[in-house]
Amino acid sequence: MKHVVIYTDGACRGNPGPGGWGALLATDNAKRELYGGEIHTTNNRMELTAAIEALNALKTPCEVELYTDSNYVQQGITSWLAGWKRNGWRTAAKKPVKNADLWRALDSACERHHITWRWVKGHAGTSGNETADRLANQGIESLSSPDRQTTTG
């Protein structure tokens, strides 16, 4: 399996408001940057979307180290998801899981990869995280252009 390091981030101007997501995918010999945005969304939705889009961009099963500065994403995927699925997408308090559509999509995106989820402190100078943050903000800026989701590199 190919080893891929991924950094993801989400951003929102207002919460809810215009939002963007960004992801940096890196292998030993290549880097790829992804970003996109939505006109009306939340930061948590953009954090989830970044991880989904990054994993879905991988064409073959991979060994992935995925870095996120979102405790919501990291805790959700590693600690809460199994219980939500067991409880019919309800929380321990018996309330519907927020963003269940994206959690389902993330769960599906994870199926073919072996993923190690890592939390990284945001805005702390970690190069990959800073790049993902820049891309997420670029995703918001892209909302004013006709090409609403762009991939580069």
Helices and strands as residue ranges (DSSP letters): E 2-12, E 17-26, E 31-41, H 43-56, E 62-68, H 71-75, I 76-80, H 81-86, H 100-110, E 114-119, H 127-141, G 142-144, E 149-152
